[in-house]
Amino acid sequence: MATFDYGSPADLFPARSPKGGRPAGYRRFDTAAEAVRYAIEEMPEQFLSGAILEVDDRRIDGAGIRDLYDSADYPLARKPIQR
């Protein structure tokens, strides 16, 4: 993904479940890095595929959010993978 400012404010819109609900609904984050972390580490995985992250008039889908988290440029510590 081209240059991305993880420090910009971000809005996260989780996907709706098949029954129409959302895990927590819309959330505003002080930084995009915090929004990405929440989407990957805290939000139930089933809501990621249809989620939208808005940062600086840019809309990023669930796959893009995963790419941002997996990027070498991601500035926060990642949660250890549980096996």
C-alpha positions, 0 to 999 in steps of 0.5 A: 500500500502506498504511503499511509499515515498511521498517525491520522485520525480514523473512523471504523465502520464494522460490517453488519452481521447476517442478522443486521447487528454490529459488534460495537458500531461506528468508532472514532480513533485518535490514530489510524494505527489504533483503529487498525489494531482494534479491527484486527485484535479486538473486533470479531473476525466475521466483521472484518471482511465488510468493514471500512476504515476512513482515513484522510478521505480514503476508504480502506476495506477489510483486506486493506486493513489486514494489509496495514496491520501486516505491514512492516510500517505498522507502528504498534506492537502486535498481539502475540499469536495464540496457537 
